[in-house]
Amino acid sequence: MNYGIQVVATYDAFSKETFQMRATLMWTINDFPAYGNLSGWCTHGQFSCPSCNIETQSRRLKHGRKFCFMGHRRFLKPSHKYRNDAKSFDRTKESRSAPRPLSGSLVLNKVRGIQFTLGQSSDEVSGVRKNTWKKRSIFFNLPYWDYNLMRHNLDVMHIEKHVCDNLIYTLLGHGKKSKDNLEARLDLKDMKIRPNLWPQRRASGRTYLPPTYFTMSLAEKELFYEVLQNAKFPHGYASNIAHCIRKRNISGLKPHDCHVIMQELLPFALRRSTDKKVSSVIIELCTFFRVLCGKALKTEELELLEEKIVLTHSNMEKIFLLSFFTVMVHLVIHLATEAKIAGPVHHRWMYPIERYLGILKSYVRNRACPEGSIAEAYIANKCLTFCA
């Protein structure tokens, strides 16, 4: 198989001539788990961030039993005051510089000689994790792949969805989906930070969790739900988000619902529902996504976004608990940098792909043979279009 630039003889109906059409692969567009399958980088565990690589700062939470990804102060300027502010963060000062993404040639050198066996690298099979690369990506067979500035896209659609879920369920305190729970408070006690938020044992035997900056009262939650339920949009702009709210419980949010909530509704819903210190930080995060998802981007704006999102994440570390900072929240740091290389995100996210997959899914009539159903319906649709 030829993995270089593909050349196909193509007929031009206008000039009535046959010419050689050439096609090349610029980058891949996929969600985060597929990012690991295509790139060969392990996108789960201690070094989940492919941009930070082995310099990813993560911490295994003892009680939450998951990794949290913090340490965003190292992306700040060397002279920023937050670097020496140990009391407001994790009682440590930050002197490291921001990690640099690996070039294609360096990645190729690291994956050379890795053996892939049944979904695991040779290091994982032996029980020793020496290398976070699982395999050598097949795309390196392309002669130009290791020279690409960006080979795989971080999907803004899924990242925005996970960030929105973390924010909403944590602010509303929704059971298991909330990042503020007993395990999260015990992790604070284990790290010996923020003693005012440690769980307290009452005489009755129950455990009391002191309120935080982002804890909302019942009245504030009512105001929050009222904004989401009464929001009206032009036809076709968004779905009816009020359908996702039942008995003061929100569930079933789709990625586009989260997109609309983050960029349109959340800044308004939080103005009277949370502490000003919390709402200002979340509004900055919403503004970041709104500017990033614009149809036109300027280099000056993206450089400003790079600086502001680091400061926003640092302020969030002072407010939210450790469990809030999943790898999807951390990946927001790198979105503006990728936009400087590859351009607007609406050319590089999963919305059109997911919509088309939904169309193909609707073609399935026999679930025992889904591929055949899709092929048959696709051909029939093309024939009808040609006849029309």
C-alpha positions in Angstrom: 0.0 0.0 0.0 1.2 3.5 -0.9 1.1 5.7 2.2 2.3 8.8 0.4 0.2 11.4 -1.4 -2.6 9.6 -3.2 -3.0 10.2 -6.9 -6.3 9.4 -8.6 -7.3 9.9 -12.2 -10.3 12.3 -12.2 -12.6 13.5 -14.9 -13.3 17.2 -15.1 -16.8 17.7 -16.6 -16.2 21.4 -17.4 -13.0 21.1 -19.4 -13.9 17.5 -20.5 -10.4 16.3 -19.6 -8.9 13.8 -17.1 -6.5 15.1 -14.6 -4.5 13.7 -11.7 -6.2 14.6 -8.4 -3.8 14.5 -5.4 -5.0 14.1 -1.8 -3.0 14.4 1.4 -3.9 13.9 5.1 -3.5 17.1 7.2 -4.6 15.9 10.6 -7.1 13.7 12.3 -10.4 14.8 14.0 -11.6 12.6 16.8 -12.6 12.4 20.4 -10.0 11.9 23.2 -10.1 8.1 23.5 -9.7 7.8 19.7 -6.8 10.3 20.0 -4.9 7.7 21.9 -5.8 4.9 19.4 -4.6 6.9 16.4 -1.5 8.7 18.0 -0.3 5.8 20.1 -0.1 8.0 23.2 -1.8 6.6 26.4 -4.7 9.1 27.0 -5.6 7.7 30.4 -3.7 7.6 33.7 -0.9 9.7 35.0 0.3 11.2 31.7 -3.0 11.6 29.9 -2.2 15.0 28.3 -0.5 14.4 24.9 0.6 18.1 24.7 2.4 18.1 28.1 3.7 14.6 27.4 5.8 13.2 30.2 5.8 16.6 31.9 2.1 16.3 32.7 1.5 17.2 36.3 -1.0 14.9 37.9 -1.8 13.5 41.3 -3.5 10.3 42.3 -6.3 11.2 44.7 -6.3 8.7 47.7 -10.0 8.9 48.4 -11.3 9.9 45.0 -9.2 7.2 43.4 -8.7 9.2 40.2 -6.1 11.5 38.8 -6.4 15.2 39.1 -4.5 17.6 36.8 -3.5 20.9 38.3 -0.3 22.9 38.4 -1.4 25.4 35.8 0.7 28.1 37.4 3.8 26.9 35.5 2.1 28.3 32.3 2.2 31.8 33.8 4.9 34.3 33.2 8.0 33.8 35.4 7.3 37.1 37.2 3.7 36.4 38.0 2.7 36.7 41.7 0.8 33.4 41.7 4.0 31.5 41.3 5.1 32.4 44.8 1.6 32.3 46.4 1.9 28.9 48.1 -0.9 29.5 50.7 -3.7 30.0 48.1 -2.8 26.8 46.2 -1.2 23.6 47.3 1.4 25.1 49.7 4.1 24.9 47.1 5.8 27.5 45.0 6.0 27.1 41.3 9.4 27.7 39.5 9.0 25.4 36.5 8.5 26.5 33.0 5.7 25.5 30.7 6.1 22.1 29.0 6.7 22.1 25.2 4.9 19.7 22.8 7.1 17.1 21.2 7.9 17.5 17.5 7.1 14.7 15.1 10.7 13.6 14.7 11.1 13.3 18.5 7.9 11.3 18.7 9.2 9.0 16.0 12.4 8.4 17.9 10.6 7.5 21.1 8.2 5.0 19.4 10.9 3.3 17.4 11.2 -0.3 18.5 8.0 -0.4 20.5 6.2 -3.7 20.1 2.4 -3.7 20.2 0.7 -6.8 21.6 -3.1 -7.2 22.1 -3.7 -3.5 22.8 -0.7 -3.2 25.2 2.8 -2.1 24.7 5.7 -4.5 25.6 6.4 -2.4 28.7 2.8 -2.8 29.9 2.7 -6.5 29.3 5.8 -7.0 31.4 4.2 -4.9 34.2 6.7 -2.1 34.1 5.5 1.3 32.7 8.7 2.7 31.1 7.1 4.4 28.2 3.7 6.1 27.8 3.7 5.4 24.1 1.6 2.3 23.3 2.6 1.8 19.7 4.0 3.5 16.6 1.2 5.2 14.7 0.6 4.0 11.2 0.4 7.6 10.0 4.2 7.8 10.4 4.4 5.8 7.2 3.4 9.0 5.4 6.6 10.7 4.3 5.6 14.1 5.7 3.8 13.1 8.9 6.7 13.7 11.3 7.1 17.3 9.9 3.5 18.3 10.6 3.2 21.0 13.3 -0.1 19.3 14.4 -1.0 15.8 13.7 -4.1 15.2 15.9 -6.8 17.7 17.0 -8.1 18.0 20.5 -11.9 18.0 20.0 -13.4 21.2 21.3 -16.9 19.7 21.2 -16.3 17.0 23.7 -14.0 19.1 25.9 -16.6 21.8 26.2 -19.2 19.2 27.0 -17.2 17.7 29.9 -16.3 21.1 31.3 -19.9 22.2 31.2 -21.0 19.0 33.0 -18.4 19.4 35.6 -19.5 23.0 36.3 -23.2 22.5 36.3 -23.3 19.3 38.4 -20.8 20.7 40.8 -22.6 24.0 41.3 -25.9 22.3 41.8 -24.5 19.5 43.9 -26.0 16.6 41.9 -25.0 13.4 43.7 -22.3 11.3 42.0 -21.8 13.7 39.1 -20.8 16.5 41.5 -17.1 17.0 42.1 -17.8 18.2 45.6 -18.4 15.2 47.8 -17.0 13.5 50.9 -14.2 11.9 49.0 -13.1 15.3 47.6 -13.1 16.9 51.1 -11.1 14.0 52.5 -8.5 14.5 49.7 -8.1 18.1 50.9 -7.5 16.8 54.4 -5.0 14.3 53.1 -3.1 17.1 51.4 -3.4 19.4 54.5 -4.8 22.3 52.5 -8.0 24.4 53.0 -8.7 23.2 56.6 -12.0 25.2 56.6 -13.4 22.8 54.1 -12.5 19.5 55.8 -15.4 17.3 56.7 -16.6 17.6 60.3 -18.0 14.8 62.5 -21.1 15.8 64.4 -22.3 14.4 67.7 -25.1 12.6 65.9 -22.6 10.6 64.0 -23.3 12.3 60.7 -20.6 14.0 58.6 -21.0 17.7 57.8 -19.4 19.3 54.7 -18.9 23.1 55.3 -20.1 25.3 52.4 -17.7 26.5 49.8 -17.5 29.6 47.6 -19.6 27.8 44.9 -22.2 26.2 47.1 -25.6 27.4 46.0 -28.7 27.8 48.3 -32.1 26.5 47.3 -33.2 30.0 46.3 -30.1 30.5 44.1 -30.7 27.1 42.5 -34.3 28.2 41.7 -32.9 31.3 39.9 -30.5 29.2 38.0 -33.2 26.7 36.8 -35.5 29.6 36.0 -33.0 31.1 33.5 -32.5 27.7 31.8 -36.2 26.9 31.6 -37.3 30.3 30.3 -34.6 30.8 27.7 -36.0 31.3 24.2 -33.9 30.9 21.0 -34.5 31.4 17.3 -35.9 28.3 15.5 -33.1 25.8 14.8 -30.5 27.6 17.0 -30.8 25.2 19.9 -33.0 22.5 21.4 -35.5 23.1 24.2 -33.2 22.8 27.2 -36.2 23.0 29.5 -37.0 19.4 28.5 -33.8 18.3 30.4 -35.0 19.8 33.7 -37.4 17.6 35.7 -38.2 18.0 39.3 -35.3 20.4 39.9 -32.9 17.9 38.4 -31.0 18.4 35.1 -30.0 15.5 33.0 -29.7 14.3 29.4 -27.7 17.3 28.1 -26.4 16.8 24.6 -23.0 18.3 23.4 -24.8 21.1 21.6 -27.0 21.9 24.6 -23.8 22.3 26.6 -22.4 24.5 23.9 -25.3 26.8 24.1 -25.3 26.8 27.9 -21.6 27.6 28.2 -21.6 30.4 25.6 -25.1 31.9 26.1 -26.9 30.9 29.3 -24.3 30.2 32.0 -23.0 33.8 32.3 -26.5 35.1 32.9 -27.6 32.3 35.2 -24.7 32.8 37.5 -24.9 36.5 38.0 -27.4 36.2 40.8 -26.9 32.6 41.8 -23.3 32.4 43.0 -20.6 34.4 44.7 -19.2 37.2 42.6 -15.7 35.6 43.0 -17.0 32.4 41.4 -19.2 33.9 38.7 -16.4 36.1 37.4 -14.0 33.2 36.9 -16.7 31.0 35.2 -17.7 33.9 33.0 -14.1 34.3 31.9 -14.1 30.6 31.0 -17.3 31.0 29.0 -15.9 34.0 27.2 -12.9 31.9 26.3 -15.0 29.3 24.6 -17.2 31.9 22.9 -14.2 33.7 21.3 -12.4 30.4 20.5 -15.5 29.1 18.6 -15.8 32.3 16.5 -15.8 32.1 12.7 -12.8 34.4 12.4 -9.7 34.4 14.6 -6.8 36.8 14.9 -3.4 35.9 16.1 -3.4 38.8 18.6 -6.7 37.5 20.1 -5.4 34.0 20.4 -2.2 35.1 22.1 -4.4 37.0 24.5 -6.6 34.0 25.0 -3.5 31.9 25.8 -2.5 34.2 28.6 -6.1 34.6 30.0 -7.0 31.0 30.1 -3.9 30.2 32.2 -4.9 32.9 34.7 -8.5 31.6 34.7 -7.4 28.0 35.4 -5.1 29.3 38.2 -8.1 31.2 39.8 -10.2 28.1 39.4 -7.6 26.1 41.4 -8.2 28.5 44.3 -11.9 27.9 44.2 -12.8 24.4 43.1 -11.7 21.1 44.7 -9.1 18.8 43.4 -11.5 16.3 41.8 -12.9 19.0 39.6 -9.7 19.1 37.5 -10.0 16.1 35.2 -7.9 15.8 32.1 -10.7 17.3 30.0 -10.6 20.5 32.1 -6.8 20.6 31.8 -6.9 20.3 28.0 -8.6 23.7 27.7 -5.1 25.2 28.3 -3.9 23.9 24.9 -6.9 24.8 22.7 -5.8 28.4 21.9 -2.3 27.2 21.0 -3.7 24.6 18.6 -6.0 27.3 17.0 -2.9 29.4 16.3 -1.5 26.5 14.2 -4.6 25.1 12.6 -7.1 27.9 12.5 -10.8 28.2 13.5 -12.2 25.2 15.5 -15.4 24.9 13.5 -13.3 23.2 10.8 -11.7 20.8 13.3 -14.4 19.6 15.7 -16.7 16.6 15.8 -20.1 18.3 15.2 -20.4 17.6 11.4 -19.0 14.1 11.9 -21.4 13.3 14.7 -24.3 14.6 12.7 -23.4 12.4 9.7 -23.0 9.4 11.9 -26.5 10.1 13.1 -27.7 10.0 9.5 -26.0 6.7 8.9 -27.4 5.3 12.1 -30.9 6.2 10.9 -30.3 4.0 7.8 -30.1 0.8 9.9 -33.2 -1.3 9.6 -31.8 -4.7 10.4 -29.7 -4.6 13.5 -28.2 -8.0 12.7 -26.6 -6.5 9.6 -26.0 -2.8 10.2 -23.3 -2.4 7.6 -25.5 -3.9 4.9 -28.4 -1.7 5.9 -26.3 1.5 5.7 -24.8 0.5 2.3 -28.2 -0.3 0.8 -29.9 2.9 2.1 -26.9 5.0 1.1 -27.0 3.7 -2.5 -30.8 4.2 -2.7 -30.5 7.7 -1.4 -27.8 8.5 -4.1 -30.0 7.0 -6.8 -33.0 9.1 -5.8 -30.8 12.2 -5.7 -29.5 11.4 -9.2 -33.0 10.8 -10.6 -34.3 14.0 -9.1 
